[in-house]
Amino acid sequence: MRTLPKATSDPEKSAAHIAEFFGLTERADGTGLYNLSRNIGSSVGISVVSYLLTRNGQINHATIASHVTATNHGFDNSVVLQAWSPWTPGGRAALDQVIQTQASIISYIDDFKLMMILSLAAIPLVLLLRSAPSADGNDHAMVME
């Protein structure tokens, strides 16, 4: 498992680390497994973030909409009442659009906050990384395409 701490997002460097660790016959299998694990990990991450974005959007919409009532003092202003009147279909549609926009903004902020926390939690993993071994002891030539 020496290759995992050395793995980077650069495919050429990753392939070089896998080639160092595995022999010539196992290089293709190691590269394939590494790329498979990267693809599955990114797919799961995208799915989780998409799920949270949708779920939080619905929760935030319901929360904001629960505070918008016809007796709200915000509708005492005639300009607000004309644009977002809860008594007319056009006003309700415009009001719902504003609520949906605000709910989406809050949901994106929550998702980015989660990604920031996960990224900050991963920073201590840098301490587990080792430097690459020197090329002095290699008895075979590195082949890169």
N, C-alpha and C positions, 0 to 999 in steps of 0.2 A: 504494500500500500504506500510505497514511497512516492508514487506519481500523483496521488490526490493532493497533497499540500502544494505541489509545484504547478498544478493545473491553473491555467489562465484562460481568459476568453479568446486568446489568440490561437487559432487552430494549428498554425505552423509550429508554435512553441509547444503546444500540448502534444502534437504528434511526435516532436523530438523527444519529449520526456517519456512518452510511452515507448518509443523505439529504444531508449536507453535501458529501460527496465525490462522489457520483454525481448526475447530473441527475434530473429528475422521471421520465423514461422508463426509466432504468436502476435506479431505487430498488428495485423489486420483485425484479429479478434479483439485485442485490447482497445484499438481505436474505435471499433464499432460499439463496444460496450460503453466506452466513455461518452461517445456522442449520443447513444441511446439514453444514458442516465441524464445527460444535460437536457435533452429534448423533453423527457418525461418530467423532469423537475421544473422546467419553464412552463410546460403545459399546466401542471398542477397549480403553480403560482398564479398564472393568468386566470385560471378558472376560479380560484379562491377570491382574487381581487374583483373579478367581474360579479361574482355572487354577492360579495359584500357591498359593492356599489349599488346593485339593484335593490338589495334588502334594505340598506340604509336610506336609499332614496324614497322607498315606500314609507318607512318609519318616519323620516323627517317630513314628508308631505303630510302624513296624518297628524303629526305633532303641530306643525305650523297651521294647518287647516283648522285644528281644534281651537285655535286662538282667534280665528277670523269668524266673527258673528255679526249679524245685522245690527246688534245693539252696541257694537264696539265704538268707542268714542273717536276712533280714527276716521270714521265716516262722517263726522260732524263737519269736516272741511268740504266745501262744495266742489272743489277741484278733484279731490279724491273720490267723492261720491259720483261725480260725472264719469270718471274713467273706470272705476272699479265698483260700480253699484251692484250689491248682492241681490237686488230686486229685478234686474233685467238680464236676459240671456247673454247679451254681449258683455255686460259688466262681470257676470259670473265667469265667463270664458276667459276674459282678460285677467281677472283675479286668480283663477286657477293656473294660468300660464305663469304669472309672477310667483305663485307659491311653488310650482314645479321647478322653476328656475332656481329659486332659493334653496329648495330641497336638494337639487342636483349639485349645487355649489358646496353645500355642507357635506354631502356624501363624498365628493371628490377630495375635499379637505381631510375627511376622516380616513380615506384610503391612503392618501399621501402621508398622513401622520403614522399610519400603521407601517407603511414601507420604510419610513424614516426610523422608526423604533427598531424594526427588524434589521435594518442596515447598521444602526449603532450597536445593536447586540452582536452583530457578526464581526465588528472591528477587533475584539480581543482574539479572534481566530488567526489574525495576522501573526501573533506570537508563536503559533505552531508551525509556521512556514520555515523551511530550511533553504539555505542557498544551494544553487546547482553545483554538482561536483565538477571539479576541474577536468578538462579534456586531456590531461597528461597521461592518464592511465588507460585511455581507450585504445583497444587493439583493432578496432574495426572502423571503417570510414562511415560517416553519416551520409545517408542518401536522402536528399530532399528534392521533391519534384516541383 
